Amino acid sequence: MDKTLQDSLFNYLLHLGDSQLVLSHRLSEWCGHAPELELDIALANIGLDILGQARTVLTMAGEVEGQGRDEDQLAYYRSEREFKNLLLCEQPNGDFAQTLVRQWFMDHYHQLLFTGLSQSGHAPLAAFGVKSLKEVNYHLRFSSGWVQRLGLGTEESARRTQAAINELWRFTGELFVTDEVEDALAEAGIIPSLAELAPQWASRVAEQSKQAELTLPAQAAYRQGGKQGLHTEHLGFLLAEMQSVQRSYPNMSW
């Protein structure tokens, strides 16, 4: 692999690992606060799955970079502008409906992405895709089932779920906006073409929304910049909490 493609792979792995890390942290915030015990355990388990994915990818990123940085250094010693996660992942939990809608959007995206990554020409990334796809299939069943339950439930649950879709929809376009890094990797057969995944994602989300009697906004999604380190105001607070112990006691071990 030439140096240019290696740099592109490193940046892509940071983007993917950061998205999983931030999303897992958001889910961890529900521990002890979910509406019922079963949901508390389910959200924590999903968060742990996604954290495991983040660890795998950030470790891979450190190996590709070749500068001696491991998963912990990449997670805890980079600033907000150095993170490349999707903006959707960093949005606050809000109420239960907003968390579920955010997860539902991401689960559909992950299922398509990991299916594509499982065919990657980069063997470690292909192995990651195969393993993670098994996990995300469960995540998607969980989030899809709850979106339908909430949409077809009470007037209050339907109102909150629709409000969550309206709030988060603007961030969904970034899932499929590519840059030179991703274009180069797709051309080399290392990652799937996001442009080909976009209509599949839109079709699946639209179909399930209709089944749940929910409406997708007519306005096109427009917020982006996370891959370039341009984040919403929420990420800084999240990182301050997530990185506080390691930054207070650098290189600590248990």
C-alpha positions as CSV (number, residue, x, y, z in Angstrom):
1,M,0.0,0.0,0.0
2,D,1.5,3.4,-1.0
3,K,1.9,6.2,1.5
4,T,-1.0,8.3,0.2
5,L,-3.4,5.4,0.4
6,Q,-2.1,4.5,3.8
7,D,-2.7,8.0,5.1
8,S,-6.2,7.9,3.6
9,L,-6.9,4.6,5.4
10,F,-5.6,6.0,8.7
11,N,-7.9,9.0,8.4
12,Y,-10.9,6.8,7.5
13,L,-10.2,4.5,10.5
14,L,-10.1,7.5,12.8
15,H,-13.5,8.7,11.4
16,L,-15.1,5.3,11.8
17,G,-13.5,4.7,15.3
18,D,-14.4,8.1,16.5
19,S,-18.0,7.7,15.4
20,Q,-18.3,4.4,17.3
21,L,-16.6,5.8,20.4
22,V,-18.8,8.9,20.7
23,L,-22.0,6.9,20.0
24,S,-21.1,4.3,22.6
25,H,-20.4,7.0,25.2
26,R,-23.9,8.6,24.5
27,L,-25.5,5.2,25.1
28,S,-23.5,4.7,28.3
29,E,-25.1,7.8,29.7
30,W,-28.4,5.9,29.9
31,C,-27.0,3.4,32.5
32,G,-29.3,3.7,35.5
33,H,-31.6,6.1,33.8
34,A,-33.5,4.1,31.1
35,P,-37.3,3.8,31.4
36,E,-37.2,0.2,32.7
37,L,-34.5,-2.3,33.7
38,E,-34.7,-4.4,30.5
39,L,-34.1,-1.3,28.4
40,D,-31.3,-0.2,30.7
41,I,-29.5,-3.5,30.1
42,A,-30.2,-3.5,26.4
43,L,-28.8,0.0,25.8
44,A,-25.8,-0.7,27.9
45,N,-25.1,-3.9,25.9
46,I,-25.5,-2.2,22.6
47,G,-23.1,0.6,23.8
48,L,-20.6,-2.1,24.8
49,D,-20.8,-3.7,21.4
50,I,-20.2,-0.3,19.8
51,L,-17.3,0.4,22.2
52,G,-15.7,-2.9,21.2
53,Q,-16.0,-1.8,17.6
54,A,-14.4,1.5,18.4
55,R,-11.5,-0.2,20.2
56,T,-10.8,-2.5,17.3
57,V,-10.8,0.3,14.7
58,L,-8.8,2.7,16.8
59,T,-6.2,0.0,17.4
60,M,-6.1,-0.7,13.7
61,A,-5.7,3.1,13.1
62,G,-2.7,3.2,15.4
63,E,-1.1,0.3,13.6
64,V,-1.6,1.9,10.2
65,E,-0.2,5.2,11.4
66,G,2.9,3.5,12.8
67,Q,3.7,6.2,15.3
68,G,3.2,4.0,18.4
69,R,-0.2,5.4,19.4
70,D,-2.7,2.9,20.8
71,E,-6.5,3.0,21.2
72,D,-6.2,4.8,24.5
73,Q,-3.9,7.6,23.2
74,L,-6.2,8.1,20.2
75,A,-9.3,8.2,22.4
76,Y,-8.1,10.3,25.3
77,Y,-5.4,12.7,24.0
78,R,-6.9,14.3,21.0
79,S,-8.8,17.5,21.0
80,E,-12.3,18.2,19.7
81,R,-11.0,19.5,16.4
82,E,-9.0,16.3,15.9
83,F,-12.1,14.1,16.2
84,K,-13.7,13.0,12.9
85,N,-16.9,11.5,14.1
86,L,-20.3,12.0,12.5
87,L,-22.3,14.8,13.9
88,L,-25.3,12.6,14.4
89,C,-23.4,10.4,16.9
90,E,-22.6,13.4,19.2
91,Q,-26.2,14.7,19.5
92,P,-27.6,14.6,23.1
93,N,-29.7,11.7,24.2
94,G,-32.8,13.8,24.8
95,D,-35.7,11.6,25.7
96,F,-35.9,7.9,25.0
97,A,-37.5,8.5,21.6
98,Q,-34.6,10.7,20.5
99,T,-32.0,8.2,21.5
100,L,-33.9,5.4,19.7
101,V,-34.3,7.4,16.5
102,R,-30.6,8.4,16.5
103,Q,-29.7,4.7,17.0
104,W,-32.2,3.6,14.3
105,F,-30.7,6.0,11.8
106,M,-27.2,4.7,12.7
107,D,-28.1,1.0,12.7
108,H,-29.5,1.1,9.2
109,Y,-26.3,2.9,8.2
110,H,-24.1,0.4,10.0
111,Q,-25.8,-2.6,8.5
112,L,-25.1,-1.3,5.0
113,L,-21.6,-0.1,5.7
114,F,-20.4,-3.2,7.6
115,T,-21.9,-5.4,4.8
116,G,-19.7,-3.5,2.4
117,L,-16.7,-3.5,4.7
118,S,-16.9,-7.3,5.0
119,Q,-15.9,-7.4,1.3
120,S,-12.9,-5.0,1.8
121,G,-9.6,-5.7,0.1
122,H,-8.0,-4.8,3.4
123,A,-8.1,-8.1,5.4
124,P,-8.3,-6.6,8.9
125,L,-11.1,-4.2,7.9
126,A,-13.0,-7.1,6.2
127,A,-12.7,-9.2,9.4
128,F,-14.0,-6.2,11.4
129,G,-17.0,-5.9,9.0
130,V,-17.9,-9.6,9.3
131,K,-17.8,-9.6,13.1
132,S,-19.5,-6.2,13.6
133,L,-22.3,-7.1,11.2
134,K,-23.5,-9.9,13.5
135,E,-23.8,-7.3,16.3
136,V,-25.5,-4.6,14.3
137,N,-28.2,-7.0,13.0
138,Y,-29.3,-7.3,16.6
139,H,-29.0,-3.5,17.2
140,L,-31.2,-2.9,14.2
141,R,-33.9,-5.3,15.3
142,F,-34.0,-3.6,18.7
143,S,-34.1,0.0,17.4
144,S,-36.6,-0.8,14.5
145,G,-38.9,-2.6,16.9
146,W,-38.9,0.3,19.3
147,V,-39.4,3.0,16.6
148,Q,-42.5,1.0,15.4
149,R,-43.7,0.5,18.9
150,L,-43.4,4.2,19.8
151,G,-44.9,5.4,16.5
152,L,-47.9,3.2,16.8
153,G,-48.2,3.5,20.5
154,T,-49.8,6.4,22.4
155,E,-50.4,9.9,21.1
156,E,-47.6,11.0,23.3
157,S,-45.1,8.4,22.2
158,A,-45.9,9.1,18.5
159,R,-45.5,12.9,19.1
160,R,-42.1,12.5,20.7
161,T,-40.8,10.1,18.1
162,Q,-41.9,12.4,15.3
163,A,-40.2,15.3,17.1
164,A,-37.0,13.2,17.3
165,I,-37.0,12.5,13.6
166,N,-37.6,16.2,12.8
167,E,-34.7,17.2,15.1
168,L,-32.1,14.6,13.9
169,W,-32.9,14.4,10.2
170,R,-30.7,17.3,9.3
171,F,-27.6,15.3,10.4
172,T,-28.3,12.2,8.2
173,G,-27.0,13.6,5.0
174,E,-23.5,13.5,6.3
175,L,-23.6,9.7,6.6
176,F,-23.1,9.6,2.8
177,V,-21.1,12.8,2.0
178,T,-17.7,11.6,0.9
179,D,-14.3,13.4,0.7
180,E,-11.1,12.6,-1.1
181,V,-10.1,10.1,1.6
182,E,-13.2,8.0,1.1
183,D,-13.2,8.4,-2.7
184,A,-9.7,7.0,-2.9
185,L,-10.4,4.1,-0.6
186,A,-13.6,3.2,-2.5
187,E,-11.7,3.3,-5.8
188,A,-9.1,0.9,-4.3
189,G,-11.8,-1.5,-3.1
190,I,-11.0,-0.9,0.6
191,I,-14.4,0.6,1.6
192,P,-17.8,0.5,-0.2
193,S,-19.1,3.4,-2.3
194,L,-21.2,5.5,0.1
195,A,-23.0,7.0,-2.9
196,E,-24.4,3.5,-3.7
197,L,-25.4,2.9,-0.1
198,A,-27.4,6.2,0.2
199,P,-30.5,5.2,-1.7
200,Q,-30.7,1.9,0.0
201,W,-30.6,3.6,3.4
202,A,-33.2,6.1,2.4
203,S,-35.5,3.4,1.1
204,R,-35.3,1.3,4.2
205,V,-35.8,4.2,6.6
206,A,-38.8,5.5,4.5
207,E,-40.4,2.1,4.5
208,Q,-40.1,1.6,8.2
209,S,-41.3,5.1,8.9
210,K,-44.4,4.5,6.9
211,Q,-45.0,1.2,8.8
212,A,-44.8,3.2,12.1
213,E,-47.0,6.0,10.7
214,L,-44.2,8.5,11.0
215,T,-43.2,11.1,8.5
216,L,-39.7,11.9,7.2
217,P,-39.1,15.7,6.8
218,A,-39.3,17.1,3.3
219,Q,-36.3,19.3,3.9
220,A,-33.0,17.9,2.8
221,A,-30.4,17.0,5.4
222,Y,-27.8,19.8,5.5
223,R,-25.6,19.6,8.6
224,Q,-22.1,18.2,8.0
225,G,-18.4,18.8,8.9
226,G,-17.7,16.2,11.6
227,K,-15.3,14.3,9.3
228,Q,-13.3,17.6,9.0
229,G,-13.3,18.2,12.8
230,L,-16.1,20.8,12.7
231,H,-18.5,19.8,15.4
232,T,-21.6,20.9,17.2
233,E,-21.3,22.5,20.6
234,H,-22.1,19.1,22.2
235,L,-18.9,17.2,21.5
236,G,-16.7,19.4,23.7
237,F,-18.8,18.6,26.8
238,L,-18.8,14.9,25.9
239,L,-15.0,14.8,25.5
240,A,-14.4,16.8,28.7
241,E,-16.3,14.0,30.6
242,M,-15.0,11.1,28.7
243,Q,-11.3,12.1,28.8
244,S,-11.2,13.7,32.3
245,V,-9.7,10.8,34.3
246,Q,-7.0,10.0,31.8
247,R,-6.1,13.6,31.4
248,S,-6.0,14.1,35.2
249,Y,-3.9,11.0,35.7
250,P,-1.9,10.5,32.4
251,N,-0.9,6.9,31.5
252,M,-2.6,5.5,34.6
253,S,-3.2,1.7,34.8
254,W,-5.5,-0.2,37.0
